[in-house]
Amino acid sequence: MTSTPERRDELVAAAAADALTAEERAELDALRAGDPAVDREIAELRALLGRVRHAVPV
């Protein structure tokens, strides 16, 4: 499966926010198989989201 850069970004962002559907999760798994940087990007984005959540009062 070939993914566009935009779709890749959407999947990474949704994964970082724990907002993937089952179909998107399967798509992300296929993307991960061909691109080992995906997991690193998800982890970095999750860390950033955590810092933002702590910095911005709810």
mmJSON file of the N, C-alpha and C atoms, coordinates in Angstrom:
{"data_MODEL":{"atom_site":{
"group_PDB":["ATOM","ATOM","ATOM","ATOM","ATOM","ATOM","ATOM","ATOM","ATOM","ATOM","ATOM","ATOM","ATOM","ATOM","ATOM","ATOM","ATOM","ATOM","ATOM","ATOM","ATOM","ATOM","ATOM","ATOM","ATOM","ATOM","ATOM","ATOM","ATOM","ATOM","ATOM","ATOM","ATOM","ATOM","ATOM","ATOM","ATOM","ATOM","ATOM","ATOM","ATOM","ATOM","ATOM","ATOM","ATOM","ATOM","ATOM","ATOM","ATOM","ATOM","ATOM","ATOM","ATOM","ATOM","ATOM","ATOM","ATOM","ATOM","ATOM","ATOM","ATOM","ATOM","ATOM","ATOM","ATOM","ATOM","ATOM","ATOM","ATOM","ATOM","ATOM","ATOM","ATOM","ATOM","ATOM","ATOM","ATOM","ATOM","ATOM","ATOM","ATOM","ATOM","ATOM","ATOM","ATOM","ATOM","ATOM","ATOM","ATOM","ATOM","ATOM","ATOM","ATOM","ATOM","ATOM","ATOM","ATOM","ATOM","ATOM","ATOM","ATOM","ATOM","ATOM","ATOM","ATOM","ATOM","ATOM","ATOM","ATOM","ATOM","ATOM","ATOM","ATOM","ATOM","ATOM","ATOM","ATOM","ATOM","ATOM","ATOM","ATOM","ATOM","ATOM","ATOM","ATOM","ATOM","ATOM","ATOM","ATOM","ATOM","ATOM","ATOM","ATOM","ATOM","ATOM","ATOM","ATOM","ATOM","ATOM","ATOM","ATOM","ATOM","ATOM","ATOM","ATOM","ATOM","ATOM","ATOM","ATOM","ATOM","ATOM","ATOM","ATOM","ATOM","ATOM","ATOM","ATOM","ATOM","ATOM","ATOM","ATOM","ATOM","ATOM","ATOM","ATOM","ATOM","ATOM","ATOM","ATOM","ATOM","ATOM","ATOM","ATOM","ATOM"],
"id":[1,2,3,4,5,6,7,8,9,10,11,12,13,14,15,16,17,18,19,20,21,22,23,24,25,26,27,28,29,30,31,32,33,34,35,36,37,38,39,40,41,42,43,44,45,46,47,48,49,50,51,52,53,54,55,56,57,58,59,60,61,62,63,64,65,66,67,68,69,70,71,72,73,74,75,76,77,78,79,80,81,82,83,84,85,86,87,88,89,90,91,92,93,94,95,96,97,98,99,100,101,102,103,104,105,106,107,108,109,110,111,112,113,114,115,116,117,118,119,120,121,122,123,124,125,126,127,128,129,130,131,132,133,134,135,136,137,138,139,140,141,142,143,144,145,146,147,148,149,150,151,152,153,154,155,156,157,158,159,160,161,162,163,164,165,166,167,168,169,170,171,172,173,174],
"type_symbol":["N","C","C","N","C","C","N","C","C","N","C","C","N","C","C","N","C","C","N","C","C","N","C","C","N","C","C","N","C","C","N","C","C","N","C","C","N","C","C","N","C","C","N","C","C","N","C","C","N","C","C","N","C","C","N","C","C","N","C","C","N","C","C","N","C","C","N","C","C","N","C","C","N","C","C","N","C","C","N","C","C","N","C","C","N","C","C","N","C","C","N","C","C","N","C","C","N","C","C","N","C","C","N","C","C","N","C","C","N","C","C","N","C","C","N","C","C","N","C","C","N","C","C","N","C","C","N","C","C","N","C","C","N","C","C","N","C","C","N","C","C","N","C","C","N","C","C","N","C","C","N","C","C","N","C","C","N","C","C","N","C","C","N","C","C","N","C","C","N","C","C","N","C","C"],
"label_atom_id":["N","CA","C","N","CA","C","N","CA","C","N","CA","C","N","CA","C","N","CA","C","N","CA","C","N","CA","C","N","CA","C","N","CA","C","N","CA","C","N","CA","C","N","CA","C","N","CA","C","N","CA","C","N","CA","C","N","CA","C","N","CA","C","N","CA","C","N","CA","C","N","CA","C","N","CA","C","N","CA","C","N","CA","C","N","CA","C","N","CA","C","N","CA","C","N","CA","C","N","CA","C","N","CA","C","N","CA","C","N","CA","C","N","CA","C","N","CA","C","N","CA","C","N","CA","C","N","CA","C","N","CA","C","N","CA","C","N","CA","C","N","CA","C","N","CA","C","N","CA","C","N","CA","C","N","CA","C","N","CA","C","N","CA","C","N","CA","C","N","CA","C","N","CA","C","N","CA","C","N","CA","C","N","CA","C","N","CA","C","N","CA","C","N","CA","C","N","CA","C","N","CA","C"],
"label_alt_id":[null,null,null,null,null,null,null,null,null,null,null,null,null,null,null,null,null,null,null,null,null,null,null,null,null,null,null,null,null,null,null,null,null,null,null,null,null,null,null,null,null,null,null,null,null,null,null,null,null,null,null,null,null,null,null,null,null,null,null,null,null,null,null,null,null,null,null,null,null,null,null,null,null,null,null,null,null,null,null,null,null,null,null,null,null,null,null,null,null,null,null,null,null,null,null,null,null,null,null,null,null,null,null,null,null,null,null,null,null,null,null,null,null,null,null,null,null,null,null,null,null,null,null,null,null,null,null,null,null,null,null,null,null,null,null,null,null,null,null,null,null,null,null,null,null,null,null,null,null,null,null,null,null,null,null,null,null,null,null,null,null,null,null,null,null,null,null,null,null,null,null,null,null,null],
"label_comp_id":["MET","MET","MET","THR","THR","THR","SER","SER","SER","THR","THR","THR","PRO","PRO","PRO","GLU","GLU","GLU","ARG","ARG","ARG","ARG","ARG","ARG","ASP","ASP","ASP","GLU","GLU","GLU","LEU","LEU","LEU","VAL","VAL","VAL","ALA","ALA","ALA","ALA","ALA","ALA","ALA","ALA","ALA","ALA","ALA","ALA","ALA","ALA","ALA","ASP","ASP","ASP","ALA","ALA","ALA","LEU","LEU","LEU","THR","THR","THR","ALA","ALA","ALA","GLU","GLU","GLU","GLU","GLU","GLU","ARG","ARG","ARG","ALA","ALA","ALA","GLU","GLU","GLU","LEU","LEU","LEU","ASP","ASP","ASP","ALA","ALA","ALA","LEU","LEU","LEU","ARG","ARG","ARG","ALA","ALA","ALA","GLY","GLY","GLY","ASP","ASP","ASP","PRO","PRO","PRO","ALA","ALA","ALA","VAL","VAL","VAL","ASP","ASP","ASP","ARG","ARG","ARG","GLU","GLU","GLU","ILE","ILE","ILE","ALA","ALA","ALA","GLU","GLU","GLU","LEU","LEU","LEU","ARG","ARG","ARG","ALA","ALA","ALA","LEU","LEU","LEU","LEU","LEU","LEU","GLY","GLY","GLY","ARG","ARG","ARG","VAL","VAL","VAL","ARG","ARG","ARG","HIS","HIS","HIS","ALA","ALA","ALA","VAL","VAL","VAL","PRO","PRO","PRO","VAL","VAL","VAL"],
"label_asym_id":["A","A","A","A","A","A","A","A","A","A","A","A","A","A","A","A","A","A","A","A","A","A","A","A","A","A","A","A","A","A","A","A","A","A","A","A","A","A","A","A","A","A","A","A","A","A","A","A","A","A","A","A","A","A","A","A","A","A","A","A","A","A","A","A","A","A","A","A","A","A","A","A","A","A","A","A","A","A","A","A","A","A","A","A","A","A","A","A","A","A","A","A","A","A","A","A","A","A","A","A","A","A","A","A","A","A","A","A","A","A","A","A","A","A","A","A","A","A","A","A","A","A","A","A","A","A","A","A","A","A","A","A","A","A","A","A","A","A","A","A","A","A","A","A","A","A","A","A","A","A","A","A","A","A","A","A","A","A","A","A","A","A","A","A","A","A","A","A","A","A","A","A","A","A"],
"label_entity_id":["1","1","1","1","1","1","1","1","1","1","1","1","1","1","1","1","1","1","1","1","1","1","1","1","1","1","1","1","1","1","1","1","1","1","1","1","1","1","1","1","1","1","1","1","1","1","1","1","1","1","1","1","1","1","1","1","1","1","1","1","1","1","1","1","1","1","1","1","1","1","1","1","1","1","1","1","1","1","1","1","1","1","1","1","1","1","1","1","1","1","1","1","1","1","1","1","1","1","1","1","1","1","1","1","1","1","1","1","1","1","1","1","1","1","1","1","1","1","1","1","1","1","1","1","1","1","1","1","1","1","1","1","1","1","1","1","1","1","1","1","1","1","1","1","1","1","1","1","1","1","1","1","1","1","1","1","1","1","1","1","1","1","1","1","1","1","1","1","1","1","1","1","1","1"],
"label_seq_id":[1,1,1,2,2,2,3,3,3,4,4,4,5,5,5,6,6,6,7,7,7,8,8,8,9,9,9,10,10,10,11,11,11,12,12,12,13,13,13,14,14,14,15,15,15,16,16,16,17,17,17,18,18,18,19,19,19,20,20,20,21,21,21,22,22,22,23,23,23,24,24,24,25,25,25,26,26,26,27,27,27,28,28,28,29,29,29,30,30,30,31,31,31,32,32,32,33,33,33,34,34,34,35,35,35,36,36,36,37,37,37,38,38,38,39,39,39,40,40,40,41,41,41,42,42,42,43,43,43,44,44,44,45,45,45,46,46,46,47,47,47,48,48,48,49,49,49,50,50,50,51,51,51,52,52,52,53,53,53,54,54,54,55,55,55,56,56,56,57,57,57,58,58,58],
"pdbx_PDB_ins_code":[null,null,null,null,null,null,null,null,null,null,null,null,null,null,null,null,null,null,null,null,null,null,null,null,null,null,null,null,null,null,null,null,null,null,null,null,null,null,null,null,null,null,null,null,null,null,null,null,null,null,null,null,null,null,null,null,null,null,null,null,null,null,null,null,null,null,null,null,null,null,null,null,null,null,null,null,null,null,null,null,null,null,null,null,null,null,null,null,null,null,null,null,null,null,null,null,null,null,null,null,null,null,null,null,null,null,null,null,null,null,null,null,null,null,null,null,null,null,null,null,null,null,null,null,null,null,null,null,null,null,null,null,null,null,null,null,null,null,null,null,null,null,null,null,null,null,null,null,null,null,null,null,null,null,null,null,null,null,null,null,null,null,null,null,null,null,null,null,null,null,null,null,null,null],
"Cartn_x":[0.841,0.0,0.889,0.553,1.293,0.47,1.112,0.443,1.04,0.201,0.707,1.324,2.18,2.743,1.655,0.597,-0.485,-1.207,-1.46,-2.142,-1.258,0.027,0.974,0.899,0.921,0.838,-0.469,-1.572,-2.869,-2.851,-2.29,-2.239,-1.34,-0.201,0.716,0.029,-0.623,-1.302,-2.434,-3.214,-4.318,-3.8,-2.704,-2.115,-1.622,-1.0,-0.489,-1.626,-2.779,-3.943,-4.832,-4.388,-5.196,-6.584,-6.63,-7.906,-7.992,-7.464,-7.507,-8.709,-9.323,-10.339,-9.619,-10.354,-9.743,-9.103,-9.765,-9.225,-7.949,-7.953,-6.768,-5.617,-5.936,-4.895,-4.22,-5.011,-4.444,-3.594,-4.064,-3.303,-1.983,-2.039,-0.829,0.143,-0.361,0.511,1.25,0.546,1.183,2.237,1.937,2.882,4.121,3.916,5.041,5.978,5.415,6.224,7.238,6.878,7.775,8.535,8.219,8.846,9.08,10.267,10.548,10.516,10.54,10.501,9.115,8.098,6.72,6.577,7.06,6.927,7.655,8.801,9.54,8.754,8.167,7.388,6.151,5.502,4.338,4.768,5.87,6.365,6.718,7.378,7.735,6.495,5.508,4.279,3.507,3.488,2.831,3.519,4.837,5.577,5.235,5.17,4.816,3.4,2.469,1.093,1.018,1.81,1.842,2.337,3.375,3.888,2.857,2.157,1.13,-0.003,-0.415,-1.504,-1.145,0.125,0.564,0.744,1.012,1.266,-0.019,-1.066,-2.308,-3.349,-3.805,-4.829,-6.148,-6.833,-8.128,-9.258],
"Cartn_y":[-1.172,0.0,1.239,2.176,3.426,4.512,5.243,6.302,7.636,8.634,9.972,10.556,11.554,12.2,12.785,13.312,13.881,12.805,11.661,10.573,10.022,9.924,9.461,10.368,11.68,12.645,12.496,12.285,12.099,10.879,9.791,8.563,8.716,9.365,9.584,10.442,11.518,12.406,11.683,10.916,10.181,9.132,8.488,7.5,8.17,9.323,10.042,10.458,10.738,11.161,9.981,8.768,7.559,7.683,8.1,8.331,7.596,6.394,5.606,4.675,4.544,3.514,2.186,1.114,-0.191,-0.212,0.386,0.432,1.274,2.399,3.243,2.555,1.791,1.058,0.055,-0.621,-1.568,-0.84,0.328,1.138,1.604,2.006,2.434,1.27,0.094,-1.077,-1.368,-1.232,-1.443,-0.368,0.848,1.947,1.722,1.272,0.984,-0.07,-1.044,-2.131,-1.609,-0.549,-0.015,1.224,1.753,3.001,2.982,2.585,2.479,3.814,4.926,6.236,6.572,5.867,6.164,6.068,5.017,4.844,5.944,6.337,7.417,8.729,8.999,10.228,10.231,9.09,8.995,9.262,8.675,8.881,10.343,10.974,12.384,13.265,12.972,13.762,13.555,12.334,12.077,12.848,12.892,13.646,15.133,15.648,17.047,17.32,16.45,16.616,16.596,15.748,15.694,16.994,17.567,18.85,19.96,19.956,20.975,20.828,19.608,19.381,19.889,19.752,20.229,21.746,22.341,23.776,24.602,23.991,24.722,24.25,25.168,24.774,24.437,23.485,23.064,23.793],
"Cartn_z":[0.0,0.0,0.0,-0.84,-0.904,-0.232,0.64,1.379,0.98,0.841,0.541,1.805,1.654,2.847,3.752,3.153,3.95,4.758,4.119,4.814,5.925,5.657,6.675,7.891,7.657,8.757,9.531,8.815,9.472,10.386,9.891,10.676,11.9,11.732,12.855,13.912,13.486,14.432,15.147,14.417,15.032,16.007,15.676,16.578,17.853,17.72,18.889,19.811,19.23,20.015,20.414,20.111,20.38,19.776,18.513,17.845,16.508,16.45,15.223,15.206,14.04,13.849,13.606,13.587,13.317,11.93,10.957,9.599,9.547,10.258,10.294,11.017,12.042,12.77,11.838,11.019,10.055,9.023,8.594,7.639,8.255,9.509,10.208,10.373,10.695,10.839,9.539,8.408,7.109,6.855,7.239,7.078,7.934,9.168,10.073,9.501,8.833,8.278,7.259,6.56,5.548,5.966,7.147,7.578,9.081,9.514,10.941,11.687,10.984,11.638,12.178,11.734,12.15,13.668,14.265,15.715,16.487,16.006,16.651,16.574,15.42,15.256,16.154,16.284,17.173,18.611,19.025,20.395,20.638,19.673,19.823,19.908,19.085,19.1,20.396,20.894,22.189,23.316,23.281,24.299,24.208,23.007,22.808,23.307,22.972,23.44,24.964,25.583,27.043,27.645,27.038,27.538,27.352,26.246,25.999,27.005,27.257,28.225,29.61,29.981,31.297,31.329,30.188,30.134,30.025,29.456,29.241,30.245,31.109,32.081,31.397,31.976,31.408,32.068],
"occupancy":[1.0,1.0,1.0,1.0,1.0,1.0,1.0,1.0,1.0,1.0,1.0,1.0,1.0,1.0,1.0,1.0,1.0,1.0,1.0,1.0,1.0,1.0,1.0,1.0,1.0,1.0,1.0,1.0,1.0,1.0,1.0,1.0,1.0,1.0,1.0,1.0,1.0,1.0,1.0,1.0,1.0,1.0,1.0,1.0,1.0,1.0,1.0,1.0,1.0,1.0,1.0,1.0,1.0,1.0,1.0,1.0,1.0,1.0,1.0,1.0,1.0,1.0,1.0,1.0,1.0,1.0,1.0,1.0,1.0,1.0,1.0,1.0,1.0,1.0,1.0,1.0,1.0,1.0,1.0,1.0,1.0,1.0,1.0,1.0,1.0,1.0,1.0,1.0,1.0,1.0,1.0,1.0,1.0,1.0,1.0,1.0,1.0,1.0,1.0,1.0,1.0,1.0,1.0,1.0,1.0,1.0,1.0,1.0,1.0,1.0,1.0,1.0,1.0,1.0,1.0,1.0,1.0,1.0,1.0,1.0,1.0,1.0,1.0,1.0,1.0,1.0,1.0,1.0,1.0,1.0,1.0,1.0,1.0,1.0,1.0,1.0,1.0,1.0,1.0,1.0,1.0,1.0,1.0,1.0,1.0,1.0,1.0,1.0,1.0,1.0,1.0,1.0,1.0,1.0,1.0,1.0,1.0,1.0,1.0,1.0,1.0,1.0,1.0,1.0,1.0,1.0,1.0,1.0,1.0,1.0,1.0,1.0,1.0,1.0],
"B_iso_or_equiv":[0.0,0.0,0.0,0.0,0.0,0.0,0.0,0.0,0.0,0.0,0.0,0.0,0.0,0.0,0.0,0.0,0.0,0.0,0.0,0.0,0.0,0.0,0.0,0.0,0.0,0.0,0.0,0.0,0.0,0.0,0.0,0.0,0.0,0.0,0.0,0.0,0.0,0.0,0.0,0.0,0.0,0.0,0.0,0.0,0.0,0.0,0.0,0.0,0.0,0.0,0.0,0.0,0.0,0.0,0.0,0.0,0.0,0.0,0.0,0.0,0.0,0.0,0.0,0.0,0.0,0.0,0.0,0.0,0.0,0.0,0.0,0.0,0.0,0.0,0.0,0.0,0.0,0.0,0.0,0.0,0.0,0.0,0.0,0.0,0.0,0.0,0.0,0.0,0.0,0.0,0.0,0.0,0.0,0.0,0.0,0.0,0.0,0.0,0.0,0.0,0.0,0.0,0.0,0.0,0.0,0.0,0.0,0.0,0.0,0.0,0.0,0.0,0.0,0.0,0.0,0.0,0.0,0.0,0.0,0.0,0.0,0.0,0.0,0.0,0.0,0.0,0.0,0.0,0.0,0.0,0.0,0.0,0.0,0.0,0.0,0.0,0.0,0.0,0.0,0.0,0.0,0.0,0.0,0.0,0.0,0.0,0.0,0.0,0.0,0.0,0.0,0.0,0.0,0.0,0.0,0.0,0.0,0.0,0.0,0.0,0.0,0.0,0.0,0.0,0.0,0.0,0.0,0.0,0.0,0.0,0.0,0.0,0.0,0.0],
"pdbx_formal_charge":[null,null,null,null,null,null,null,null,null,null,null,null,null,null,null,null,null,null,null,null,null,null,null,null,null,null,null,null,null,null,null,null,null,null,null,null,null,null,null,null,null,null,null,null,null,null,null,null,null,null,null,null,null,null,null,null,null,null,null,null,null,null,null,null,null,null,null,null,null,null,null,null,null,null,null,null,null,null,null,null,null,null,null,null,null,null,null,null,null,null,null,null,null,null,null,null,null,null,null,null,null,null,null,null,null,null,null,null,null,null,null,null,null,null,null,null,null,null,null,null,null,null,null,null,null,null,null,null,null,null,null,null,null,null,null,null,null,null,null,null,null,null,null,null,null,null,null,null,null,null,null,null,null,null,null,null,null,null,null,null,null,null,null,null,null,null,null,null,null,null,null,null,null,null],
"auth_seq_id":[1,1,1,2,2,2,3,3,3,4,4,4,5,5,5,6,6,6,7,7,7,8,8,8,9,9,9,10,10,10,11,11,11,12,12,12,13,13,13,14,14,14,15,15,15,16,16,16,17,17,17,18,18,18,19,19,19,20,20,20,21,21,21,22,22,22,23,23,23,24,24,24,25,25,25,26,26,26,27,27,27,28,28,28,29,29,29,30,30,30,31,31,31,32,32,32,33,33,33,34,34,34,35,35,35,36,36,36,37,37,37,38,38,38,39,39,39,40,40,40,41,41,41,42,42,42,43,43,43,44,44,44,45,45,45,46,46,46,47,47,47,48,48,48,49,49,49,50,50,50,51,51,51,52,52,52,53,53,53,54,54,54,55,55,55,56,56,56,57,57,57,58,58,58],
"auth_comp_id":["MET","MET","MET","THR","THR","THR","SER","SER","SER","THR","THR","THR","PRO","PRO","PRO","GLU","GLU","GLU","ARG","ARG","ARG","ARG","ARG","ARG","ASP","ASP","ASP","GLU","GLU","GLU","LEU","LEU","LEU","VAL","VAL","VAL","ALA","ALA","ALA","ALA","ALA","ALA","ALA","ALA","ALA","ALA","ALA","ALA","ALA","ALA","ALA","ASP","ASP","ASP","ALA","ALA","ALA","LEU","LEU","LEU","THR","THR","THR","ALA","ALA","ALA","GLU","GLU","GLU","GLU","GLU","GLU","ARG","ARG","ARG","ALA","ALA","ALA","GLU","GLU","GLU","LEU","LEU","LEU","ASP","ASP","ASP","ALA","ALA","ALA","LEU","LEU","LEU","ARG","ARG","ARG","ALA","ALA","ALA","GLY","GLY","GLY","ASP","ASP","ASP","PRO","PRO","PRO","ALA","ALA","ALA","VAL","VAL","VAL","ASP","ASP","ASP","ARG","ARG","ARG","GLU","GLU","GLU","ILE","ILE","ILE","ALA","ALA","ALA","GLU","GLU","GLU","LEU","LEU","LEU","ARG","ARG","ARG","ALA","ALA","ALA","LEU","LEU","LEU","LEU","LEU","LEU","GLY","GLY","GLY","ARG","ARG","ARG","VAL","VAL","VAL","ARG","ARG","ARG","HIS","HIS","HIS","ALA","ALA","ALA","VAL","VAL","VAL","PRO","PRO","PRO","VAL","VAL","VAL"],
"auth_asym_id":["A","A","A","A","A","A","A","A","A","A","A","A","A","A","A","A","A","A","A","A","A","A","A","A","A","A","A","A","A","A","A","A","A","A","A","A","A","A","A","A","A","A","A","A","A","A","A","A","A","A","A","A","A","A","A","A","A","A","A","A","A","A","A","A","A","A","A","A","A","A","A","A","A","A","A","A","A","A","A","A","A","A","A","A","A","A","A","A","A","A","A","A","A","A","A","A","A","A","A","A","A","A","A","A","A","A","A","A","A","A","A","A","A","A","A","A","A","A","A","A","A","A","A","A","A","A","A","A","A","A","A","A","A","A","A","A","A","A","A","A","A","A","A","A","A","A","A","A","A","A","A","A","A","A","A","A","A","A","A","A","A","A","A","A","A","A","A","A","A","A","A","A","A","A"],
"auth_atom_id":["N","CA","C","N","CA","C","N","CA","C","N","CA","C","N","CA","C","N","CA","C","N","CA","C","N","CA","C","N","CA","C","N","CA","C","N","CA","C","N","CA","C","N","CA","C","N","CA","C","N","CA","C","N","CA","C","N","CA","C","N","CA","C","N","CA","C","N","CA","C","N","CA","C","N","CA","C","N","CA","C","N","CA","C","N","CA","C","N","CA","C","N","CA","C","N","CA","C","N","CA","C","N","CA","C","N","CA","C","N","CA","C","N","CA","C","N","CA","C","N","CA","C","N","CA","C","N","CA","C","N","CA","C","N","CA","C","N","CA","C","N","CA","C","N","CA","C","N","CA","C","N","CA","C","N","CA","C","N","CA","C","N","CA","C","N","CA","C","N","CA","C","N","CA","C","N","CA","C","N","CA","C","N","CA","C","N","CA","C","N","CA","C","N","CA","C","N","CA","C","N","CA","C"],
"pdbx_PDB_model_num":[1,1,1,1,1,1,1,1,1,1,1,1,1,1,1,1,1,1,1,1,1,1,1,1,1,1,1,1,1,1,1,1,1,1,1,1,1,1,1,1,1,1,1,1,1,1,1,1,1,1,1,1,1,1,1,1,1,1,1,1,1,1,1,1,1,1,1,1,1,1,1,1,1,1,1,1,1,1,1,1,1,1,1,1,1,1,1,1,1,1,1,1,1,1,1,1,1,1,1,1,1,1,1,1,1,1,1,1,1,1,1,1,1,1,1,1,1,1,1,1,1,1,1,1,1,1,1,1,1,1,1,1,1,1,1,1,1,1,1,1,1,1,1,1,1,1,1,1,1,1,1,1,1,1,1,1,1,1,1,1,1,1,1,1,1,1,1,1,1,1,1,1,1,1]
}}}
